[in-house]
Amino acid sequence: MLPELTDATPELCPVCATVLGGGAAWILLSRHLTSKGEIEYCLSTCGCLVVLLNGALLKAAPGRSAVHSSGA
């Protein structure tokens, strides 16, 4: 009997490329309408923040875990 094949490729955060153990999950922080359309602010499980305008990425900021210290 052949072993069952599994997808061993880890899921990565699209903003900072941090490996997400349980898969990508986003928390909706805020959603409201503006004169340009619907804007959403979402936080990922790794701490990255994204701003979406009508579902399209407008801005992204890496979370603290993705920011490397310079050692200075």
N, C-alpha and C positions, 0 to 999 in steps of 0.2 A: 504494500500500500504506500502511495506517495504522500509525503508530508504536505499539509495545507500551506499554500503560499500566502504570505501577508504582505501588505504594503509597508515596507520598513522606512520609507521616506518620511521624516518628521515634518509636521506642518510648521511653517515659519510665519512670523508676523510680517505683513507686507510693508511695514514702516521701518522696522529696525532689524529684521531677520533673526530675532530671538526665537529659539526653538520653543514651541508651545506644546507642553506635554499632553494636555487634554484637548488640543485643537484650538483654533482661533475662536475667541468669544469677545463680543463687543457690548459695552454697556452704554445705552443711550442716556446722555446727561441732559440734553436739552434739544427741543425741536420747536421751531416756530417759523411763521411766514414772514418774509421780507418783501420789498418791492421787486426783488430779483428772483424770488421763488422761495422754496422751503430750504431752510438751513438746519443742519443737525450737527451736534457736537457729541462725539463718541469716544469712549476710553476703552482700550484693549486690556486684556488680562495681564499683559506685560508692562502696562503703564503708558503706552503711546496714546497720543490724542490726535484725532482726525476731525476735520471740519468738512462736511459735505454740503454742496449746494445742488439741489435737485438730484441727489444721488451720486453726483460726480465729486471726486476728491478735489477740494479747494486748497487745503493746507494740511500738513502733517507735522507733528513734533514727536521725536523719540522720547520714550519714558526714561526715568532715572536709571533703570537697570541697563539700558542700552548706551548710556553716555559713559565713555571711558575717561577716567581722570588722567590729567596730564602729568601728574607726579610733582607738580610745582608747588 
